[in-house]
Amino acid sequence: MRMLALERDGWACVQCGERRGLEVDHVQPVKTHPELSFSLGNLQCLCGKCHARKTRIEIGLGQIDPKREAWKKLVKDLQKPNEHKGKEHA
């Protein structure tokens, strides 16, 4: 089932598109939906970060502070132009 889910999702995280560190996650937790344990439709590929975020919400810790998420996105976006500069000079 894991391989079928990976192939179906194009070997990428369905949340962010990351291709490394993939985990196959149950959309509906097995604890509350044991009948969906082996259902391909209940599986999705997530990277470690997205899987941790989903688990955090499921166990009741809630979302990470939106301001922190915005800051992380800003820093990531600011790094992107620098990545391209190095490639242009190569």
Buried (B, 14 or more C-beta within 10 A) or exposed (E): EEEEBBEBBEEBBBBEEBEEEBBBBBBBBEEEEEEBEEEEEBBBBBBEEBBEBBEEEEEEEEEEEEEEEEEEEEEEEEEEEEEEEEEEEE
